[in-house]
Amino acid sequence: RPETSAEAYVAMVEENEIRLGLSFFERARIVVQAVDQRVYDSEKQALQSLFSTARAAKRSKIKSFIPLVRELGDLLRFPTHVPEKLGLMLSRALSEDAGFAARVRAALEARPPESPEAEARILNQALKRPAEPVSKPPRPELVPGIALSSGRGRVVLDGDRVTPEFVARLQDWIRRQG
């Protein structure tokens, strides 16, 4: 009989692993719930304690599913059917693309899936859609009508005052610099 909440969680995980074979999503959800209910102080502590007998690679995969649980867990209708590979790709997209969670939420809300396969198709489609391009801030003008940018051994001047005459004068000035 477990004497603490932490021991109860460990016993529950061990029993469910033996009886059911939990999905990575379910394992991550247990970690999240244990932390949210203050059974453990951190996800790392919960992961280490709840899955102490699991290999490091398995704990790493469980950890990778935590953002998926936190960001989309309330919206997924068939979370236990999310395959390992898809879950890992979703987790990576959630960490690399700030707008990804909102796009997935919108897609799932627009067409609520009726099966695990339909949900997987929506999630895979969201992964294929490129992130919105980030507009570059306008380059400050060196002087009115001429903007300068540089990098990797290059200098670029552009603007309405970069005329053939201007380029000729600039080339002449550069030659004189020796």
C-alpha positions as CSV (number, residue, x, y, z in Angstrom):
1,R,0.0,0.0,0.0
2,P,1.4,3.4,-1.0
3,E,2.0,5.8,1.8
4,T,2.5,9.0,-0.2
5,S,0.9,10.5,-3.4
6,A,4.2,9.9,-5.2
7,E,4.2,6.2,-4.3
8,A,0.6,5.9,-5.4
9,Y,1.4,7.4,-8.8
10,V,4.4,5.0,-9.2
11,A,2.2,2.1,-8.3
12,M,-0.5,3.2,-10.8
13,V,2.0,3.6,-13.6
14,E,3.5,0.2,-12.9
15,E,0.1,-1.5,-12.9
16,N,-1.1,0.3,-16.0
17,E,2.2,-0.5,-17.9
18,I,1.7,-4.2,-17.0
19,R,-2.0,-4.4,-17.8
20,L,-2.5,-1.9,-20.6
21,G,0.8,-0.8,-22.1
22,L,0.5,2.9,-22.0
23,S,1.0,5.1,-25.1
24,F,3.7,7.8,-25.0
25,F,0.9,10.4,-24.8
26,E,-0.6,8.7,-21.7
27,R,2.8,8.5,-20.1
28,A,3.4,12.2,-20.7
29,R,-0.1,13.1,-19.4
30,I,0.6,11.2,-16.2
31,V,3.8,13.3,-15.8
32,V,2.0,16.5,-16.4
33,Q,-0.9,15.7,-14.0
34,A,1.6,14.6,-11.3
35,V,3.3,18.0,-11.5
36,D,0.1,20.0,-11.9
37,Q,-1.2,18.3,-8.7
38,R,2.0,19.1,-6.9
39,V,2.9,15.5,-6.3
40,Y,6.3,16.3,-7.9
41,D,8.1,19.7,-8.1
42,S,9.1,19.4,-11.7
43,E,8.5,17.4,-14.9
44,K,12.0,16.1,-14.7
45,Q,11.5,14.8,-11.1
46,A,8.2,13.2,-12.1
47,L,9.6,11.6,-15.2
48,Q,12.6,10.2,-13.3
49,S,10.4,8.8,-10.4
50,L,7.4,7.6,-12.4
51,F,9.5,5.9,-15.1
52,S,12.6,5.0,-13.1
53,T,12.8,1.5,-14.7
54,A,12.4,2.8,-18.2
55,R,15.5,3.2,-20.4
56,A,16.8,6.7,-20.9
57,A,15.6,6.7,-24.6
58,K,12.1,5.9,-23.5
59,R,12.1,8.6,-20.9
60,S,13.3,11.0,-23.5
61,K,10.4,10.1,-25.8
62,I,8.0,10.6,-22.9
63,K,9.5,14.0,-22.2
64,S,9.1,14.9,-25.9
65,F,5.3,14.2,-25.6
66,I,4.9,16.7,-22.7
67,P,4.5,19.8,-24.9
68,L,1.9,17.9,-27.0
69,V,0.0,17.1,-23.8
70,R,0.2,20.7,-22.5
71,E,-0.5,22.5,-25.9
72,L,-3.1,20.2,-27.5
73,G,-4.1,17.5,-25.0
74,D,-7.4,19.1,-24.2
75,L,-8.3,19.2,-27.9
76,L,-7.2,15.9,-29.3
77,R,-10.1,13.4,-29.5
78,F,-7.9,10.3,-29.9
79,P,-4.6,11.2,-28.1
80,T,-3.8,7.7,-27.2
81,H,-3.7,6.8,-30.9
82,V,-1.0,9.4,-31.8
83,P,1.9,7.3,-33.1
84,E,5.3,7.8,-31.6
85,K,6.8,9.3,-34.8
86,L,3.9,11.7,-35.3
87,G,4.0,12.8,-31.7
88,L,7.7,13.5,-31.8
89,M,7.3,15.5,-35.0
90,L,4.4,17.5,-33.5
91,S,6.4,18.2,-30.3
92,R,9.3,19.5,-32.4
93,A,6.9,21.7,-34.4
94,L,5.4,23.0,-31.2
95,S,8.8,24.0,-29.9
96,E,10.1,25.5,-33.2
97,D,7.1,27.3,-34.5
98,A,5.2,29.7,-32.1
99,G,2.1,29.7,-34.3
100,F,1.9,25.9,-34.8
101,A,-0.4,25.2,-31.8
102,A,-2.9,27.8,-32.9
103,R,-2.9,26.4,-36.5
104,V,-3.5,22.9,-35.3
105,R,-6.2,24.0,-32.9
106,A,-8.0,25.9,-35.7
107,A,-7.7,22.8,-38.0
108,L,-9.1,20.4,-35.4
109,E,-11.9,22.8,-34.4
110,A,-12.9,23.4,-38.1
111,R,-13.2,19.7,-38.8
112,P,-13.5,17.7,-35.6
113,P,-12.2,14.2,-36.5
114,E,-14.5,11.2,-36.1
115,S,-11.7,8.6,-36.0
116,P,-8.1,8.3,-35.0
117,E,-7.1,8.1,-38.6
118,A,-8.9,11.3,-39.5
119,E,-7.2,13.1,-36.5
120,A,-3.8,11.8,-37.7
121,R,-4.5,13.1,-41.2
122,I,-5.3,16.6,-39.8
123,L,-2.2,16.5,-37.6
124,N,0.0,15.4,-40.5
125,Q,-1.5,18.1,-42.8
126,A,-0.7,20.7,-40.1
127,L,3.0,19.5,-40.2
128,K,3.2,19.9,-43.9
129,R,1.9,23.5,-43.9
130,P,4.8,25.9,-43.7
131,A,5.0,28.5,-41.0
132,E,3.9,31.9,-41.9
133,P,6.9,33.8,-43.3
134,V,8.3,36.4,-40.9
135,S,8.5,39.7,-42.6
136,K,11.9,41.3,-42.5
137,P,12.0,44.6,-40.8
138,P,12.8,47.4,-43.3
139,R,16.5,48.1,-43.6
140,P,17.4,51.6,-42.3
141,E,18.4,54.0,-44.9
142,L,22.1,55.0,-44.9
143,V,21.0,58.3,-46.5
144,P,17.5,59.0,-48.0
145,G,17.0,56.7,-50.9
146,I,19.9,54.3,-50.1
147,A,19.8,51.3,-47.8
148,L,22.8,49.3,-46.8
149,S,23.1,45.7,-45.6
150,S,26.2,43.6,-45.2
151,G,27.3,40.1,-44.2
152,R,29.6,37.3,-45.2
153,G,32.0,39.5,-47.1
154,R,29.2,41.4,-49.0
155,V,27.9,44.8,-48.9
156,V,24.5,45.5,-50.6
157,L,23.2,49.0,-51.4
158,D,19.7,49.4,-52.7
159,G,17.1,52.1,-53.1
160,D,15.9,54.6,-55.7
161,R,19.1,56.6,-55.5
162,V,21.3,53.7,-56.4
163,T,21.6,54.6,-60.0
164,P,24.2,53.7,-62.6
165,E,25.9,57.1,-62.1
166,F,26.0,56.5,-58.3
167,V,27.5,53.0,-58.8
168,A,30.2,54.5,-61.1
169,R,31.1,57.2,-58.6
170,L,31.2,54.5,-55.8
171,Q,33.5,52.3,-57.9
172,D,35.8,55.2,-58.6
173,W,35.9,56.1,-54.9
174,I,36.7,52.4,-54.0
175,R,39.6,52.3,-56.5
176,R,41.1,55.4,-55.0
177,Q,41.1,53.8,-51.6
178,G,43.7,51.4,-52.9
